[in-house]
Amino acid sequence: MFLFYLKAKVKQKTGELRGSMESSNKNNRKWLRYAGLASEMMAMLGITAFLGFKLDKWWDLELPIFLIIFPLLALGVTLWRIIKTFEKKDG
């Protein structure tokens, strides 16, 4: 009788652990997705700022127009992708 009780308790604890691990994995995936989006945004802004700076120097422009426009375009595209990602999740 005691063995059946013990076996039932072990199964219960195993199920609880499995459930908590699954929820933990879901939370980790969410954080990794958001961290990836943030990293992508920073990389896009950095790359486009660098390219804008180089184009402004290459064309010898007084007003750094590419340095202003490229990061703004990258920011817009990245924000659009983030919004689309959240819409997919809700839908």
N, C-alpha and C positions, 0 to 999 in steps of 0.2 A: 504494500500500500504506500509506504513511504517513497519507494522508487518511482511510482506513478506521479506522486506529488512533486518530487524533485524534477522529474522529466518535464512535467508541465511548466514548472517555474523556469527551467532552463530555456524551453521553447518561448515562453513569454518574454524573458529578458533578451533572447536573441532577436525576436521580432521587434522589440523596442529599440535595440541598438541598430538594427537594419533600417528602421524607419527614421531614426535620427541621423544616420549617415546619409540617407537619400536626401533628406531636407538640407543637410549641410552641403552636399554636392550641388544641389540646385542653387543655394545661396552663393557658393563659390563660382558657379558658372555665370551668375548674374554679375558679380563683381568683376570677373575677368572680362565679360563683354563690355562693361562700362569703362574699365581701365583701358581696354583696347581702343574704344572710341576716343577716349581722351588722348591717348598716345598718338593716334592717327591725326587728330586735330592739331596737336603740337607739331608733329612732323610736317604736316602740310603747310602750316603757317611758317615754320622755319625754312623750308625749302623754297616756298614762293617768295619769302622776304629776301632770301639769298639771291634767287634768280632775278628779282626786281632790282636789287642793288647792282648786280652785275650788268644788267641791260642798261640801267641808267648811267653807269660808268662807261660802258662801251659806246653808247650814243652821245655821251658827254652832255647830258641834260642838266639844266640848272635846277629845275623842279623835279624831285624824285617821283615822277608820276607812276612808274612801274612798281616802285617800292610801296606805294600807297595802294594801287589798284590790285596787284596780284594777291596780297594777303587778304584783302577784303573779298575778292572772288573765292579764294580758298575757304575763308570763314563761312561764306554763304553756302558753298557746296557741302561743307562738312556739317553745318547745322541742318541742311536739308536731309542729308543722310541719317543724322541722328533722329530727326522727326520721323522719317520713314521707318527706321528701326523700331521706334516706340509704337507707331501705328500698326506694324506687323504683329507686335506682341499683344496689343489690345484686340485686334481683329481675329 
